[in-house]
Amino acid sequence: MSGGVAGHGVGAGAGAGRGVGAGVGRGELFLGDLVRAMAELKPADLATLAAMAALLGQSGRVPTAVPQSHAVRAAGRGSGSGDARAVRTEPVSGPPLRRTPARPPLAVAAERAPRADRPDLSGPPEDEHGGAERAVLLADRPVDFSLTAIGGPAPQATVADEVASGAELPARRTNATPLSHEPPWKGDWARGIMFAVAATPVASRELDQRALLRGVAGGQALRAVPRRRRFSTRRGAQLLLDHGPGMAPFRDDGVWLRDLVGSIAGRDRVEVLRFRGAPGRGVVRQDPLTIDPYRPPPPGTPVILFSDLGRMRPPFAGRGVAGPLEWRAFVHAVAHSGCPVICLTPYESADYPAVLRKKVAFVPLDRRVSLRHAREATARARGWLESP
């Protein structure tokens, strides 16, 4: 049987030689043909490998000494096993190799240092005829690194898994910083201006000597001792906040004014109501889904309006914005009940009709407004209310 195999090999070699010499059939043979033949025939020693290379015309490409690691790798690639990572091979000579457990390749560990069982084949080999040296091909150079599995792939937890497990997700970081609110009035004047808006004149305990002397000099009968009047916030105030589309850019100012009025007149004495269009259409006290009819406060209690009185009419607002006639009727009803009306508005007082300027004290939301301006405006509104 061995003779038949040898004869078959010789016949194949002869056929290969005829193909090389005559140039018939496939044509010239290359290094890939030698590698394919090695994978199929699996030579067990260096002599068989050199004979195969000589038959295929590639004798100059086989080194004089093959490293043991190269022979093991060549035999491992030629095996028909499904898992090439766990292959047990026996070298030509020397002790048997240790079995390497099969692990999935994960990382590449560089082995730059030369090994004792790996000879240096970086130099150009000599020709088989002893001629001049030729260039070293890349396939002839040894591989200076190996793939070594150091562990399995780490499991990647997804966001859905973290939510299902109840873990808290990290808070989203944003570079956006909220802008701080800038008061519409100067910080040193804000409390004084609000006091002038919310205060009303009341009788004090001090005797008004000038009024007493005038009555006595004029021969008037004194039925009561005249007292001096002073401004006080003990009557509280009613704050009406306009939540219409025209006052949408000034919502922060409305919150700031609500806190400022509460700190001046007392939070338990300030009634805060919200409305859209005009207060006569209904106001909201606590529940935003409940609209209650508007009722003026007790006589003498100032009514503070935070509104533009329908001056800003956004497009397609329709009847959502009250007109001048509706506001005039509302102001007349409140003044008839004995309550002064003060309007805190983002516009100048000259932008409103003269009829409203006569009955309403306009205090603009402007940093140029001073305490004197607020006192004069509220004094005109109270003077018209107390006039016969």
Sequence and secondary structure as in RCSB ss.txt:
>XXXX:A:sequence
MSGGVAGHGVGAGAGAGRGVGAGVGRGELFLGDLVRAMAELKPADLATLAAMAALLGQSGRVPTAVPQSHAVRAA
GRGSGSGDARAVRTEPVSGPPLRRTPARPPLAVAAERAPRADRPDLSGPPEDEHGGAERAVLLADRPVDFSLTAI
GGPAPQATVADEVASGAELPARRTNATPLSHEPPWKGDWARGIMFAVAATPVASRELDQRALLRGVAGGQALRAV
PRRRRFSTRRGAQLLLDHGPGMAPFRDDGVWLRDLVGSIAGRDRVEVLRFRGAPGRGVVRQDPLTIDPYRPPPPG
TPVILFSDLGRMRPPFAGRGVAGPLEWRAFVHAVAHSGCPVICLTPYESADYPAVLRKKVAFVPLDRRVSLRHAR
EATARARGWLESP
>XXXX:A:secstr
 HHHHHHHHHHHHHHHHHHHHH  TT S  HHHHHHHHHHH   SHHHHHHHHHHTT GGGS SS  HHHHHHHH
HHHS  S TTS     SSSS           EEEE  S  TTS    S    TTS       GGGS   EEEE  
S       HHHHHHHT                 SS TTTHHHHHHHHH EEEEEEEE HHHHHHHHHTT   SS 
 EEEEEE TT EEEEEE SGGGGGGHHHHHHHHHHHHHHH TTTEEEEEESS GGG BBSS TT  B     STT
  EEEES TT    TT GGGS  HHHHHHHHHHHHHTT  EEEEESS GGGS HHHHHHEEEEES TT  HHHHH
HHHHHHHHHHH  
